């Protein structure tokens, strides 16, 4: 969803998605293994605990055994906070619509299957997107090397 919505947004002149993507790509270029582990294992567990599991416990405490539809306002708020958090340290700001939609989906998964399910689904989502980020980091690194003229790729003159 994220890559499609970011590209679709660019097509109509909107900046959608993760505004910190440049920092993420730069981090991946510097430390690809650590960043991949953080994005695919660590972040999903921490983010699901903070943005879904914690609010879900609060929703159950406020409305024990009650109607699940009364818990959605908290889920929507948590999804909004999750989305905004993806712009927290960004150089520029964007509309983090893909993260908001993902946050709503993860709320639903967490409410239906619990923390393990939402963390696994979040890890899978990041794991699907991360190879693209790795390719972006690799091409950016190559571009920087070419710009600094460490590698001369021009054909030899005969």
CORUR-V237640 format. One record per backbone hydrogen bond with DSSP energy under -0.5 kcal/mol. NH is the residue of the N-H (numbers start at 0). CO is the residue of the C=O. E is the energy in kcal/mol with one decimal. If there is no record, write none. Layout:
# CORUR-V237640
{{NH,CO,E} {NH,CO,E}}
This chain:
# CORUR-V237640
{{4,0,-2.8} {5,1,-2.6} {6,2,-2.4} {7,3,-2.5} {8,4,-2.6} {9,5,-2.3} {10,6,-1.8} {11,7,-1.1} {11,8,-0.6} {12,9,-1.0} {13,8,-3.4} {15,13,-0.9} {16,94,-1.8} {18,16,-0.8} {19,85,-0.8} {20,17,-1.5} {21,18,-0.5} {23,19,-2.3} {24,20,-2.9} {25,21,-2.5} {26,22,-2.4} {27,23,-2.7} {28,24,-2.3} {29,25,-1.7} {30,26,-3.2} {34,30,-2.4} {35,31,-1.9} {36,32,-2.5} {37,33,-2.6} {38,34,-2.6} {39,35,-2.6} {40,36,-2.4} {41,36,-1.7} {42,37,-3.7} {44,40,-1.2} {45,41,-2.5} {46,42,-3.4} {47,43,-2.3} {48,44,-1.9} {49,45,-2.5} {50,46,-3.3} {51,47,-1.4} {52,47,-3.2} {53,48,-2.5} {55,51,-2.0} {56,52,-2.1} {57,53,-2.0} {58,54,-2.7} {59,55,-2.3} {60,56,-2.1} {61,57,-2.6} {62,58,-2.1} {63,60,-0.5} {65,62,-1.8} {69,66,-1.3} {70,67,-1.6} {71,67,-0.6} {71,68,-0.6} {74,70,-1.7} {75,71,-3.0} {76,72,-2.1} {77,73,-2.7} {78,74,-2.3} {79,75,-2.2} {80,76,-2.4} {81,77,-2.6} {82,78,-2.3} {83,79,-2.6} {84,80,-2.3} {85,81,-0.8} {85,82,-1.0} {86,83,-2.1} {87,84,-1.0} {89,86,-1.3} {94,14,-2.6} {95,93,-0.9} {96,94,-2.4} {99,95,-1.9} {100,96,-2.7} {101,97,-2.5} {102,98,-2.6} {103,99,-2.1} {104,100,-2.4} {105,101,-3.1} {106,102,-2.0} {107,103,-2.1} {108,104,-2.5} {109,105,-2.8} {110,106,-2.6} {111,107,-2.0} {112,108,-3.5} {113,108,-0.6} {113,109,-1.7} {117,113,-2.1} {118,114,-2.9} {119,115,-2.2} {120,116,-2.6} {121,117,-2.4} {122,118,-2.6} {123,119,-2.2} {124,120,-2.4} {125,121,-2.6} {126,122,-2.6} {127,123,-1.8} {128,124,-1.9} {129,125,-2.7} {130,126,-0.6} {131,128,-1.0} {132,128,-1.4} {133,129,-2.7} {134,130,-2.1} {135,131,-2.3} {136,132,-2.6} {137,133,-2.3} {138,134,-2.6} {139,135,-2.5} {140,136,-2.5} {141,137,-2.2} {142,138,-2.5} {143,139,-2.7} {144,140,-2.2} {145,141,-2.6} {146,142,-2.7} {147,143,-1.9} {148,145,-1.1} {149,144,-2.1} {150,144,-0.7} {152,150,-0.7}}
